Amino acid sequence: MTLIGLVEHAEQRLLAAGVAYGHGTTNAFDEAAWLVLWKLGLPLDALDAHAAEELADAAAMAGVDALITERITSRRPTAYLTGEAWLQGVPFFVDQRVIVPRSLIAEPLADGTLDSWLPDRTERVLDLCTGNGSLAVLAAMAWPDVQVLATDVSADALAVARKNVDRHGLADRITLAQGDGLAAVKAAKLVRSVTSVTLGDGRHDLILCNPPYVNRQAMAALPPEYRAEPALALDGGKDGMDFIRRLMRGARAYLAPQGVLVLEVGQERLAFEAAFPRLPVVGLPTSAGDDHVLLIHADDLP
């Protein structure tokens, strides 16, 4: 069997099983290619170059078959099976302590869209609900002179984030702190007291936040792949706005006068507008449209 034949066979198995996607791929073929290439030890962009090659190693093909079976029976996202996910071309370690990184904030962060909205001298970034640390890492890569404070309520998530900060050699520019929402910024003062990192007066030029925003009804309807992720990072309460309401009440005090908040609300834009009907926001363009990621000026916050 050729490599492409093996991928197509795996694709058919995934289609027949009705697995769900959205954790790095959007369709059965891409999911199958990821699983097959990873199991065979090939680069994930190597399919075209090796598609016609004949595979003679029966043990290797049996290993692929077993991995596809595990994906189907466990209904866990492929990233949990491989221990790695990619965001904007950057690799990140993941396991079931964190959701698989897929924040749309990564797009305007990496493509330079945010630059024009930031103060001329951007020095400090706060990444709330950092999860595995991917947005914090991308922010540090985007602005080499910026210090990033990355926080999460979950100690398990921060343990994963530490792996990714260290993996990308950014421990001198990304500080991790545990705490619930903005309360973590106060906790970061303890971190500052035992490190050489300067976090300033607690005000930031940019706050990034991909919070739990899935509403309760949508949570109940999630496919198993999504229910394999930590519910704490997804469940936004009855209308998806529980965390966001608390954030809106306090965010201005943590932003510099010319700072901005970049907030992901996903499919909950209407719920956001119902909760904050008079709040001026800017919808940032992403691959999912311009209503999933919102930008809010410090002066417009309560």
C-alpha positions, -999 to 999 in steps of 0.1 A, spaced: 0 0 0 12 35 -7 14 63 19 -15 81 2 -35 48 1 -29 44 39 -41 79 46 -72 75 24 -80 42 42 -77 59 76 -99 87 63 -126 63 54 -125 47 89 -128 82 105 -157 91 83 -175 59 90 -170 63 128 -184 99 127 -156 114 148 -156 152 154 -129 176 143 -119 212 153 -87 205 173 -62 213 146 -81 199 116 -115 204 101 -120 172 80 -113 135 80 -86 136 54 -64 161 73 -70 142 105 -60 110 89 -29 125 74 -19 139 108 -23 105 125 -5 85 98 24 108 93 30 112 131 29 75 137 53 68 108 77 95 121 73 117 91 71 155 91 35 166 90 41 185 57 57 155 40 26 139 25 29 153 -10 66 144 -12 60 108 0 25 101 -12 34 75 -39 59 56 -17 51 19 -11 49 9 26 63 -25 32 67 -25 69 38 -45 82 45 -36 118 44 1 110 11 -2 92 -3 -22 121 8 6 144 -11 31 123 -42 10 123 -40 7 161 -37 45 164 -67 51 142 -87 26 163 -76 45 194 -88 78 179 -121 63 171 -128 44 203 -114 69 228 -129 100 209 -100 120 223 -85 147 201 -55 137 180 -34 163 198 -38 144 230 -27 112 213 4 128 198 12 152 226 16 181 203 -5 208 186 3 236 162 -9 272 163 2 297 136 29 272 126 44 270 161 45 237 180 31 233 215 30 204 240 -5 195 251 -22 169 272 -56 165 288 -48 191 315 -54 218 289 -77 224 260 -61 220 226 -49 255 214 -70 269 187 -77 305 198 -86 328 169 -67 356 187 -36 339 174 -44 352 139 -44 390 144 -16 384 169 7 367 144 -3 386 112 4 421 126 -32 432 127 -29 442 164 1 464 159 -18 494 147 -41 493 178 -13 493 203 5 522 220 37 533 203 57 519 232 42 485 241 60 470 270 36 447 289 11 421 278 -13 402 301 -26 368 288 -56 357 309 -67 321 308 -34 312 292 -40 274 292 -10 258 276 6 292 271 3 294 233 -9 330 231 17 341 256 44 325 235 31 340 203 29 374 219 65 372 230 75 361 195 56 389 179 71 417 201 106 408 211 109 436 237 76 429 255 73 412 289 43 389 292 24 379 323 4 347 316 -22 335 342 -46 307 347 -68 295 376 -55 259 369 -22 248 384 -23 219 360 -26 242 330 3 263 342 25 232 345 18 226 308 24 263 300 58 261 317 68 233 294 60 254 264 76 286 277 108 266 283 105 248 250 106 281 232 133 297 254 111 325 267 113 320 305 131 354 308 102 372 292 71 352 302 60 351 338 34 325 349 10 331 378 -19 312 392 -52 330 401 -88 334 391 -91 360 364 -76 395 372 -69 383 408 -39 365 393 -22 398 386 -20 404 423 -7 370 428 20 378 403 35 403 427 47 373 447 64 360 416 80 393 409 94 394 444 115 363 438 125 369 401 142 396 382 112 402 359 97 437 360 59 436 358 55 473 365 25 488 382 1 461 372 -12 480 341 -7 465 307 -7 478 272 -25 448 260 -47 422 276 -54 390 257 -82 367 269 -96 335 255 -119 328 284 -145 300 290 -175 313 270 -195 282 259 -230 286 271 -246 258 292 -269 245 264 -240 243 240 -219 225 266 -245 198 269 -244 192 232 -206 191 227 -192 160 209 -170 136 230 -138 152 216 -147 185 233 -159 169 264 -125 152 267 -111 187 274 -112 204 308 -147 218 313 -133 246 334 -117 261 303 -149 259 283 -180 264 305 -191 300 305 -223 295 325 -259 299 314 -253 324 286 -215 320 283 -208 353 299 -199 344 336 -162 350 334 -165 379 309 -188 398 332 -162 397 360 -135 406 335 -154 437 322 -160 450 358 -123 451 365 -102 452 333 -98 489 330 -78 491 363 -53 467 347 -49 485 314 -26 514 306 -45 546 295 -40 538 258 -42 500 262 -67 476 246 -84 444 256 -86 416 229 -113 392 239 -125 360 221 -162 353 223 -165 327 196 -201 319 187 -214 340 216 -213 375 200 -251 380 204 -249 369 241 -220 394 245 -240 422 230 -270 414 251 -248 415 282 -230 447 272 -254 466 248 -237 500 250 -201 489 250 -182 500 219 -162 472 204 -142 465 172 -146 431 155 -112 419 144 -110 399 111 -102 362 115 -107 331 94 -141 326 112 -153 361 105 -151 394 123 -175 387 151 -155 361 171 -126 383 184 -133 417 198 -111 447 206 -121 471 233 -102 504 242 -94 510 279 -113 543 278 -145 524 268 -144 499 296 -165 505 327 
